[in-house]
Amino acid sequence: MGLFLYDVFWVFGSKSFTSDGVSVMEKVASKSSSGESMPALLVFPSLFNEIPSFSFLGFGDIALPGLFLIYLKVYEYLKLDGKGRLFLSGMMGYVVGMLMTILALLLFETGQPALLYLVPCMLIAVIIRAFYIGELKNMWDSDDLYVKMDLDETLTLTNKMKE
């Protein structure tokens, strides 16, 4: 939740603190102090503008939701024997959130914090699915998900997840 608020603040809130009114995140994403592009950044050309411009997707907008998806996948295999479709619900939430981000970029014509749309969409999708399968309380209370496993158990789980 902290990184969600961090992302929103540095995209929207930091405009008030800069002399040129451009958010710190947009400055960092577009150019570093040495004039080079940042390495942990995906750059997409904007297809709907007459003037060439770009949209950016930061590494955190991929990695942080990815960690949540990994948690869901492991939870499915350890607690639900590979069933439950929580991972699929999380992925669908990510896609919907990314589409909402793109729509907001087109509508507002300014940089948007992707986590502003990704986090709620993913959480809502997973919470609805977990409630539907009767797993919401167990998932919320689960603190024993990551237990110490020896190498054989880890390899067994890895092979099981590949199937």
C-alpha positions in Angstrom: 0.0 0.0 0.0 2.9 2.3 0.8 4.3 2.0 -2.7 0.9 2.6 -4.2 0.7 6.0 -2.3 4.4 6.7 -3.1 3.6 6.3 -6.8 0.5 8.5 -6.7 2.3 11.2 -4.8 5.4 11.4 -7.0 3.3 11.5 -10.2 0.6 14.0 -9.0 1.7 15.6 -5.8 5.3 16.5 -6.8 4.1 18.9 -9.5 3.5 21.4 -6.8 7.1 21.3 -5.6 8.9 21.6 -8.9 9.7 24.9 -10.6 8.5 23.9 -14.0 5.3 22.0 -12.8 6.5 18.7 -14.2 6.2 15.7 -11.8 9.5 14.2 -10.5 8.4 10.8 -11.9 8.0 12.2 -15.4 11.4 13.9 -15.2 13.2 10.8 -13.9 11.4 8.5 -16.5 12.2 10.8 -19.5 15.8 11.6 -18.7 18.3 11.0 -16.0 20.7 13.8 -14.9 23.3 12.5 -17.4 20.9 12.7 -20.3 20.5 8.9 -20.6 17.2 7.0 -20.4 16.5 5.0 -17.3 17.2 1.2 -17.7 14.2 0.0 -15.7 11.6 1.6 -18.0 9.5 0.4 -20.9 8.9 3.1 -23.5 5.9 2.9 -25.8 5.2 5.3 -28.7 1.8 7.1 -28.5 -0.2 6.1 -31.5 -3.0 8.6 -31.3 -0.9 11.9 -31.3 0.2 13.8 -34.3 3.2 15.0 -32.4 5.6 12.1 -31.6 5.4 11.3 -27.9 5.9 8.4 -25.6 4.3 6.6 -22.7 6.4 5.0 -20.0 5.8 2.0 -17.9 8.2 1.7 -14.9 9.8 -1.5 -13.6 7.8 -1.2 -10.4 4.5 -1.3 -12.4 5.5 -4.8 -13.5 7.5 -6.2 -10.6 5.2 -5.2 -7.7 2.0 -6.7 -9.3 4.2 -9.7 -10.3 5.1 -10.4 -6.7 1.4 -10.4 -5.8 0.8 -12.8 -8.7 3.6 -15.1 -7.5 2.0 -15.1 -4.0 -1.4 -16.1 -5.5 0.2 -18.9 -7.6 2.0 -20.3 -4.6 -1.1 -20.0 -2.4 -3.1 -21.9 -5.0 -0.6 -24.8 -5.0 0.1 -25.0 -1.3 -3.5 -24.4 0.0 -5.8 -25.2 -2.9 -4.0 -28.1 -4.7 -3.5 -25.9 -7.8 -7.2 -25.0 -8.0 -9.0 -21.8 -7.2 -8.1 -19.6 -10.2 -6.8 -16.8 -7.9 -3.8 -16.3 -10.2 -6.0 -16.0 -13.2 -8.2 -13.5 -11.4 -5.1 -11.5 -10.5 -3.9 -11.5 -14.1 -7.3 -10.4 -15.4 -7.3 -7.6 -12.8 -3.8 -6.6 -14.1 -5.1 -6.5 -17.7 -8.2 -4.4 -16.7 -6.0 -2.1 -14.7 -3.5 -1.6 -17.5 -6.4 -0.8 -19.9 -7.7 1.7 -17.4 -4.3 3.3 -17.2 -4.1 3.6 -21.0 -7.6 5.1 -21.1 -6.6 7.6 -18.4 -3.5 8.5 -20.4 -5.6 9.2 -23.5 -8.3 11.1 -21.6 -6.2 13.3 -19.4 -3.1 13.6 -21.7 -0.8 13.6 -18.7 1.3 11.0 -17.0 -0.6 8.5 -14.8 0.7 6.3 -12.0 -0.1 2.8 -13.2 -0.4 1.4 -9.7 -3.3 3.8 -9.1 -5.3 1.6 -11.5 -3.5 -1.8 -11.2 -3.7 -2.2 -7.4 -7.5 -1.7 -7.0 -8.3 -3.8 -10.1 -6.1 -6.7 -9.0 -7.3 -6.6 -5.4 -11.0 -6.4 -6.3 -10.7 -9.3 -8.8 -8.9 -11.5 -6.3 -11.1 -10.6 -3.4 -14.2 -11.4 -5.4 -12.8 -14.7 -6.6 -11.6 -15.7 -3.1 -15.0 -14.8 -1.7 -16.7 -16.8 -4.4 -14.7 -20.0 -3.7 -15.0 -19.5 0.1 -11.3 -18.8 0.6 -11.3 -15.1 1.5 -11.0 -15.6 5.3 -8.3 -18.2 5.0 -6.3 -16.2 2.5 -6.6 -13.1 4.6 -5.5 -14.9 7.8 -2.8 -17.0 6.2 0.5 -16.3 7.8 2.0 -19.8 7.4 2.2 -19.8 3.6 5.9 -19.5 3.3 7.3 -22.2 5.5 10.7 -23.7 5.4 10.9 -26.3 2.7 13.8 -28.6 2.0 15.2 -28.8 -1.5 13.1 -31.9 -2.5 9.9 -30.1 -1.5 10.9 -27.0 -3.4 11.6 -29.0 -6.5 8.4 -31.0 -6.2 6.4 -27.7 -5.9 8.2 -26.2 -8.9 7.5 -29.3 -11.0 3.9 -29.3 -9.9 3.5 -25.7 -10.9 4.9 -26.3 -14.3 2.2 -28.9 -15.1 
